[in-house]
Amino acid sequence: MPTLKKWIEDLTDGQPVEAVVIGEMGWGDYKSETVPNYVNQPRGVVLTWEQALPWISYGFEEGVGAPGCNAVHAWTQDWIISVLRFDGLTEPFRIPRHPMTILPEMPGGRWVQDRPDPKALLGSTAALFERVDKDLIGGNVAVRELTAKVDGLNEAVSKHVTEARAAVMWALHYIRERMFAEARAARDKAAREEGESQ
């Protein structure tokens, strides 16, 4: 999560900050409730870096939507640093404080202080795609291994179910045979007792 302090420090080139002026939020006071102690901020007043630090060290969201931070100007020996709002994004930018030999930038869109080398960017993109390919291959291997394990588990479960079913059938057959045998023995005993009584 960014802070105004970090944004300013990133654009100073290591130069000490001479002064800071804090403004309102990007849209008046809208979203000021997200800024700690906003009502007591010394806005519109020239502050030293040390005086400004307690008021610009809070974190905020820089995504699309209303600005989540104060407007601010900061001065170093060679730079004036500020914050802009463009196309829904909040970004830091800087301009030279004095005339200097420099290729001017046009703030708006993502501010890039150090433009990346296109070749390095392409190399990074290729490396990213290579990692994605490896991850996809690894994922496919893992899925195949898991499928094989599940198939093996299903086969084992099916085998155990078949064995259990066979055991139940044998037990039922045994019980029926036992019941029939006991019934025959009871009938035979009753017949013998009847014959003896005659």
Stockholm file with secondary structure:
# STOCKHOLM 1.0

chainA/1-198         MPTLKKWIEDLTDGQPVEAVVIGEMGWGDYKSETVPNYVNQPRGVVLTWEQALPWISYGFEEGVGAPGCNAVHAWTQDWIISVLRFDGLTEPFRIPRHPMTILPEMPGGRWVQDRPDPKALLGSTAALFERVDKDLIGGNVAVRELTAKVDGLNEAVSKHVTEARAAVMWALHYIRERMFAEARAARDKAAREEGESQ
#=GR chainA/1-198 SS CCBHHHHHHHTSTTCCCCEEEEEEETTBTTTGGGSTTGGGCCBTSEECHHHHHHHHCCBCCCSSSSCCSEEEEEECSSEEEEEEEETTEEEEEEEESSCCSCCCCCCSSSCCSSCCCHHHHHHHHHHHHHHHHHHHHHHHHHHHHHHHHHHHHHHHHHHHHHHHHHHHHHHHHHHHHHHHHHHHHHHHHHHHHHHHHC
#=GC SS_cons         CCBHHHHHHHTSTTCCCCEEEEEEETTBTTTGGGSTTGGGCCBTSEECHHHHHHHHCCBCCCSSSSCCSEEEEEECSSEEEEEEEETTEEEEEEEESSCCSCCCCCCSSSCCSSCCCHHHHHHHHHHHHHHHHHHHHHHHHHHHHHHHHHHHHHHHHHHHHHHHHHHHHHHHHHHHHHHHHHHHHHHHHHHHHHHHHC
//
